[in-house]
């Protein structure tokens, strides 16, 4: 909201605009988690470690003002372990999104969610959805063009690498202010 003020100074009217900032408004960022990338980046690292999804969700909220966090997974064969994983993701506060496959491809194809995440982000921008910035959890270089675009549009906060060792070298050129490593000791202590 902008309010115009008029001040009389030495018989001249001076106009200026004051922007009123609602101090109660909270930044509404959105996080997108590439579930396969997060799992492989932590469980295949040396030493291996397991992320606590509830603690991670709280970390995203406190550190990056994440209002909504989407956790993308490809199709996985059903079973008790998988059902438990789905419940864990949802009870931690993530919105679980599955990669769509045709029935002939089920069980034959890994769940590459890159294009789904990219499409969802671009759709939000196109429809002028109410959010401030995007946080991406992945080290996959397939997101590089999206990251560049979001930085250009001032809609990008950070990409969080599950394992910096396996993160794409393409991200080196975006600058350290735009990425972080979940495996860093201080971050890992908060989310493990």
MIMAR-96409 format. One record per residue (C-alpha): residue in one letter; chain; residue number from 0; x, y, z. Coordinates in steps of 0.1 Angstrom, whole numbers. Layout:
BEGIN
<site code="a" unit="A" pos="NUM" X="X" Y="Y" Z="Z"/>
...
END
This chain:
BEGIN
<site code="x" unit="A" pos="0" X="0" Y="0" Z="0"/>
<site code="x" unit="A" pos="1" X="13" Y="35" Z="-9"/>
<site code="x" unit="A" pos="2" X="1" Y="67" Z="7"/>
<site code="x" unit="A" pos="3" X="8" Y="101" Z="-8"/>
<site code="x" unit="A" pos="4" X="17" Y="130" Z="16"/>
<site code="x" unit="A" pos="5" X="17" Y="167" Z="8"/>
<site code="x" unit="A" pos="6" X="39" Y="190" Z="28"/>
<site code="x" unit="A" pos="7" X="38" Y="228" Z="26"/>
<site code="x" unit="A" pos="8" X="74" Y="241" Z="29"/>
<site code="x" unit="A" pos="9" X="82" Y="278" Z="21"/>
<site code="x" unit="A" pos="10" X="49" Y="281" Z="3"/>
<site code="x" unit="A" pos="11" X="57" Y="252" Z="-20"/>
<site code="x" unit="A" pos="12" X="38" Y="219" Z="-19"/>
<site code="x" unit="A" pos="13" X="62" Y="189" Z="-19"/>
<site code="x" unit="A" pos="14" X="47" Y="156" Z="-28"/>
<site code="x" unit="A" pos="15" X="62" Y="123" Z="-16"/>
<site code="x" unit="A" pos="16" X="50" Y="88" Z="-13"/>
<site code="x" unit="A" pos="17" X="55" Y="66" Z="17"/>
<site code="x" unit="A" pos="18" X="52" Y="28" Z="13"/>
<site code="x" unit="A" pos="19" X="35" Y="13" Z="43"/>
<site code="x" unit="A" pos="20" X="49" Y="-21" Z="52"/>
<site code="x" unit="A" pos="21" X="28" Y="-45" Z="71"/>
<site code="x" unit="A" pos="22" X="51" Y="-57" Z="99"/>
<site code="x" unit="A" pos="23" X="29" Y="-86" Z="106"/>
<site code="x" unit="A" pos="24" X="32" Y="-100" Z="71"/>
<site code="x" unit="A" pos="25" X="54" Y="-130" Z="69"/>
<site code="x" unit="A" pos="26" X="75" Y="-140" Z="39"/>
<site code="x" unit="A" pos="27" X="58" Y="-169" Z="21"/>
<site code="x" unit="A" pos="28" X="85" Y="-190" Z="5"/>
<site code="x" unit="A" pos="29" X="79" Y="-224" Z="-11"/>
<site code="x" unit="A" pos="30" X="102" Y="-254" Z="-9"/>
<site code="x" unit="A" pos="31" X="105" Y="-281" Z="-35"/>
<site code="x" unit="A" pos="32" X="122" Y="-313" Z="-25"/>
<site code="x" unit="A" pos="33" X="135" Y="-338" Z="-51"/>
<site code="x" unit="A" pos="34" X="129" Y="-369" Z="-28"/>
<site code="x" unit="A" pos="35" X="151" Y="-393" Z="-47"/>
<site code="x" unit="A" pos="36" X="180" Y="-368" Z="-48"/>
<site code="x" unit="A" pos="37" X="176" Y="-361" Z="-11"/>
<site code="x" unit="A" pos="38" X="176" Y="-398" Z="-2"/>
<site code="x" unit="A" pos="39" X="205" Y="-407" Z="-24"/>
<site code="x" unit="A" pos="40" X="225" Y="-377" Z="-14"/>
<site code="x" unit="A" pos="41" X="223" Y="-385" Z="23"/>
<site code="x" unit="A" pos="42" X="222" Y="-423" Z="24"/>
<site code="x" unit="A" pos="43" X="250" Y="-427" Z="-2"/>
<site code="x" unit="A" pos="44" X="273" Y="-402" Z="14"/>
<site code="x" unit="A" pos="45" X="304" Y="-410" Z="35"/>
<site code="x" unit="A" pos="46" X="296" Y="-413" Z="63"/>
<site code="x" unit="A" pos="47" X="260" Y="-422" Z="56"/>
<site code="x" unit="A" pos="48" X="233" Y="-403" Z="75"/>
<site code="x" unit="A" pos="49" X="196" Y="-401" Z="76"/>
<site code="x" unit="A" pos="50" X="176" Y="-369" Z="76"/>
<site code="x" unit="A" pos="51" X="149" Y="-364" Z="102"/>
<site code="x" unit="A" pos="52" X="120" Y="-351" Z="80"/>
<site code="x" unit="A" pos="53" X="102" Y="-334" Z="109"/>
<site code="x" unit="A" pos="54" X="134" Y="-316" Z="120"/>
<site code="x" unit="A" pos="55" X="141" Y="-307" Z="83"/>
<site code="x" unit="A" pos="56" X="106" Y="-293" Z="78"/>
<site code="x" unit="A" pos="57" X="111" Y="-271" Z="109"/>
<site code="x" unit="A" pos="58" X="145" Y="-260" Z="97"/>
<site code="x" unit="A" pos="59" X="130" Y="-249" Z="63"/>
<site code="x" unit="A" pos="60" X="103" Y="-230" Z="81"/>
<site code="x" unit="A" pos="61" X="126" Y="-212" Z="106"/>
<site code="x" unit="A" pos="62" X="156" Y="-206" Z="84"/>
<site code="x" unit="A" pos="63" X="138" Y="-198" Z="51"/>
<site code="x" unit="A" pos="64" X="103" Y="-189" Z="60"/>
<site code="x" unit="A" pos="65" X="89" Y="-218" Z="41"/>
<site code="x" unit="A" pos="66" X="51" Y="-217" Z="41"/>
<site code="x" unit="A" pos="67" X="46" Y="-248" Z="19"/>
<site code="x" unit="A" pos="68" X="70" Y="-276" Z="12"/>
<site code="x" unit="A" pos="69" X="64" Y="-301" Z="-16"/>
<site code="x" unit="A" pos="70" X="81" Y="-335" Z="-15"/>
<site code="x" unit="A" pos="71" X="83" Y="-351" Z="-49"/>
<site code="x" unit="A" pos="72" X="86" Y="-388" Z="-54"/>
<site code="x" unit="A" pos="73" X="85" Y="-412" Z="-83"/>
<site code="x" unit="A" pos="74" X="64" Y="-443" Z="-83"/>
<site code="x" unit="A" pos="75" X="76" Y="-469" Z="-58"/>
<site code="x" unit="A" pos="76" X="62" Y="-504" Z="-55"/>
<site code="x" unit="A" pos="77" X="37" Y="-507" Z="-27"/>
<site code="x" unit="A" pos="78" X="46" Y="-523" Z="6"/>
<site code="x" unit="A" pos="79" X="47" Y="-517" Z="43"/>
<site code="x" unit="A" pos="80" X="81" Y="-498" Z="42"/>
<site code="x" unit="A" pos="81" X="68" Y="-475" Z="15"/>
<site code="x" unit="A" pos="82" X="35" Y="-468" Z="32"/>
<site code="x" unit="A" pos="83" X="55" Y="-459" Z="63"/>
<site code="x" unit="A" pos="84" X="77" Y="-436" Z="43"/>
<site code="x" unit="A" pos="85" X="46" Y="-418" Z="29"/>
<site code="x" unit="A" pos="86" X="32" Y="-414" Z="63"/>
<site code="x" unit="A" pos="87" X="65" Y="-401" Z="77"/>
<site code="x" unit="A" pos="88" X="68" Y="-375" Z="49"/>
<site code="x" unit="A" pos="89" X="32" Y="-362" Z="54"/>
<site code="x" unit="A" pos="90" X="33" Y="-362" Z="92"/>
<site code="x" unit="A" pos="91" X="65" Y="-341" Z="90"/>
<site code="x" unit="A" pos="92" X="45" Y="-314" Z="72"/>
<site code="x" unit="A" pos="93" X="54" Y="-320" Z="36"/>
<site code="x" unit="A" pos="94" X="29" Y="-321" Z="8"/>
<site code="x" unit="A" pos="95" X="36" Y="-354" Z="-10"/>
<site code="x" unit="A" pos="96" X="35" Y="-353" Z="-48"/>
<site code="x" unit="A" pos="97" X="40" Y="-384" Z="-70"/>
<site code="x" unit="A" pos="98" X="54" Y="-386" Z="-105"/>
<site code="x" unit="A" pos="99" X="28" Y="-398" Z="-129"/>
<site code="x" unit="A" pos="100" X="34" Y="-428" Z="-151"/>
<site code="x" unit="A" pos="101" X="13" Y="-448" Z="-174"/>
<site code="x" unit="A" pos="102" X="2" Y="-482" Z="-161"/>
<site code="x" unit="A" pos="103" X="26" Y="-499" Z="-186"/>
<site code="x" unit="A" pos="104" X="56" Y="-482" Z="-171"/>
<site code="x" unit="A" pos="105" X="49" Y="-488" Z="-135"/>
<site code="x" unit="A" pos="106" X="78" Y="-507" Z="-119"/>
<site code="x" unit="A" pos="107" X="100" Y="-503" Z="-150"/>
<site code="x" unit="A" pos="108" X="110" Y="-466" Z="-147"/>
<site code="x" unit="A" pos="109" X="126" Y="-446" Z="-120"/>
<site code="x" unit="A" pos="110" X="107" Y="-415" Z="-108"/>
<site code="x" unit="A" pos="111" X="125" Y="-386" Z="-124"/>
<site code="x" unit="A" pos="112" X="106" Y="-356" Z="-109"/>
<site code="x" unit="A" pos="113" X="127" Y="-328" Z="-124"/>
<site code="x" unit="A" pos="114" X="102" Y="-318" Z="-151"/>
<site code="x" unit="A" pos="115" X="73" Y="-320" Z="-126"/>
<site code="x" unit="A" pos="116" X="90" Y="-296" Z="-102"/>
<site code="x" unit="A" pos="117" X="100" Y="-272" Z="-130"/>
<site code="x" unit="A" pos="118" X="65" Y="-272" Z="-144"/>
<site code="x" unit="A" pos="119" X="50" Y="-266" Z="-110"/>
<site code="x" unit="A" pos="120" X="73" Y="-236" Z="-103"/>
<site code="x" unit="A" pos="121" X="67" Y="-220" Z="-137"/>
<site code="x" unit="A" pos="122" X="29" Y="-225" Z="-134"/>
<site code="x" unit="A" pos="123" X="29" Y="-207" Z="-100"/>
<site code="x" unit="A" pos="124" X="48" Y="-178" Z="-116"/>
<site code="x" unit="A" pos="125" X="25" Y="-177" Z="-147"/>
<site code="x" unit="A" pos="126" X="-6" Y="-177" Z="-125"/>
<site code="x" unit="A" pos="127" X="9" Y="-151" Z="-101"/>
<site code="x" unit="A" pos="128" X="5" Y="-173" Z="-71"/>
<site code="x" unit="A" pos="129" X="10" Y="-157" Z="-38"/>
<site code="x" unit="A" pos="130" X="46" Y="-166" Z="-28"/>
<site code="x" unit="A" pos="131" X="79" Y="-148" Z="-24"/>
<site code="x" unit="A" pos="132" X="107" Y="-171" Z="-33"/>
<site code="x" unit="A" pos="133" X="116" Y="-207" Z="-41"/>
<site code="x" unit="A" pos="134" X="139" Y="-230" Z="-21"/>
<site code="x" unit="A" pos="135" X="150" Y="-261" Z="-40"/>
<site code="x" unit="A" pos="136" X="164" Y="-293" Z="-24"/>
<site code="x" unit="A" pos="137" X="185" Y="-311" Z="-50"/>
<site code="x" unit="A" pos="138" X="219" Y="-312" Z="-65"/>
<site code="x" unit="A" pos="139" X="207" Y="-322" Z="-100"/>
<site code="x" unit="A" pos="140" X="220" Y="-299" Z="-128"/>
<site code="x" unit="A" pos="141" X="186" Y="-303" Z="-146"/>
<site code="x" unit="A" pos="142" X="173" Y="-274" Z="-125"/>
<site code="x" unit="A" pos="143" X="200" Y="-250" Z="-135"/>
<site code="x" unit="A" pos="144" X="180" Y="-231" Z="-162"/>
<site code="x" unit="A" pos="145" X="151" Y="-228" Z="-137"/>
<site code="x" unit="A" pos="146" X="175" Y="-215" Z="-110"/>
<site code="x" unit="A" pos="147" X="189" Y="-189" Z="-134"/>
<site code="x" unit="A" pos="148" X="155" Y="-177" Z="-144"/>
<site code="x" unit="A" pos="149" X="143" Y="-175" Z="-107"/>
<site code="x" unit="A" pos="150" X="174" Y="-155" Z="-98"/>
<site code="x" unit="A" pos="151" X="168" Y="-131" Z="-127"/>
<site code="x" unit="A" pos="152" X="132" Y="-127" Z="-116"/>
<site code="x" unit="A" pos="153" X="143" Y="-122" Z="-79"/>
<site code="x" unit="A" pos="154" X="121" Y="-152" Z="-70"/>
<site code="x" unit="A" pos="155" X="150" Y="-176" Z="-58"/>
<site code="x" unit="A" pos="156" X="162" Y="-180" Z="-23"/>
<site code="x" unit="A" pos="157" X="185" Y="-210" Z="-22"/>
<site code="x" unit="A" pos="158" X="193" Y="-245" Z="-36"/>
<site code="x" unit="A" pos="159" X="201" Y="-269" Z="-8"/>
<site code="x" unit="A" pos="160" X="224" Y="-297" Z="-19"/>
<site code="x" unit="A" pos="161" X="218" Y="-330" Z="-1"/>
<site code="x" unit="A" pos="162" X="255" Y="-338" Z="-8"/>
<site code="x" unit="A" pos="163" X="278" Y="-312" Z="-22"/>
<site code="x" unit="A" pos="164" X="301" Y="-338" Z="-35"/>
<site code="x" unit="A" pos="165" X="275" Y="-350" Z="-60"/>
<site code="x" unit="A" pos="166" X="260" Y="-316" Z="-68"/>
<site code="x" unit="A" pos="167" X="263" Y="-304" Z="-104"/>
<site code="x" unit="A" pos="168" X="293" Y="-282" Z="-111"/>
<site code="x" unit="A" pos="169" X="269" Y="-259" Z="-131"/>
<site code="x" unit="A" pos="170" X="258" Y="-243" Z="-98"/>
<site code="x" unit="A" pos="171" X="293" Y="-229" Z="-91"/>
<site code="x" unit="A" pos="172" X="286" Y="-200" Z="-114"/>
<site code="x" unit="A" pos="173" X="255" Y="-188" Z="-95"/>
<site code="x" unit="A" pos="174" X="274" Y="-177" Z="-64"/>
<site code="x" unit="A" pos="175" X="276" Y="-191" Z="-29"/>
<site code="x" unit="A" pos="176" X="248" Y="-169" Z="-16"/>
<site code="x" unit="A" pos="177" X="224" Y="-191" Z="-36"/>
<site code="x" unit="A" pos="178" X="234" Y="-225" Z="-24"/>
<site code="x" unit="A" pos="179" X="242" Y="-245" Z="7"/>
<site code="x" unit="A" pos="180" X="251" Y="-280" Z="17"/>
<site code="x" unit="A" pos="181" X="228" Y="-300" Z="40"/>
<site code="x" unit="A" pos="182" X="258" Y="-321" Z="49"/>
<site code="x" unit="A" pos="183" X="276" Y="-292" Z="66"/>
<site code="x" unit="A" pos="184" X="281" Y="-300" Z="102"/>
<site code="x" unit="A" pos="185" X="260" Y="-271" Z="116"/>
<site code="x" unit="A" pos="186" X="230" Y="-278" Z="93"/>
<site code="x" unit="A" pos="187" X="233" Y="-316" Z="97"/>
<site code="x" unit="A" pos="188" X="232" Y="-313" Z="135"/>
<site code="x" unit="A" pos="189" X="198" Y="-295" Z="131"/>
<site code="x" unit="A" pos="190" X="182" Y="-320" Z="107"/>
<site code="x" unit="A" pos="191" X="197" Y="-354" Z="113"/>
END
